[in-house]
Amino acid sequence: LVASLLARVREQLGNVPERRTHPRFAADFPVIVFPVGHDGRVETPLNGRCRDVSAGGLALALTAAPAAKYAYVAFEGVRGTSGLAVLVQVLDSARAGDGVLVTGRYRL
């Protein structure tokens, strides 16, 4: 009990050792998320904002969680990415304020 309490306190304080391979950088730009259904079809797009990004993953603030394990993410207004999208594996989604925070990973 004490060990789990201590772990939760450390997590809240932000002094837990970083386990990610690539450092994440704060970001704030619009994205369009195109969920990919289990049959390979691209579903209705979702609008949102990127919160942070790295060479291997990202966090997005969306109005709703994508109902798929994979999605294409297009970075709107980011120079050099017009017409391009990254295939992202959706790892987790959690309620955050009036929307959903979605995390995912990808390979470059």
PyMOL commands that set and color helices and strands:
alter all, ss='L'
color gray80, all
select helices_A, chain A and resi 2-13
alter helices_A, ss='H'
color red, helices_A
select strands_A, chain A and resi 25-36+46-53+57-62+70-75+86-96+99-105
alter strands_A, ss='S'
color yellow, strands_A
deselect
rebuild
show_as cartoon
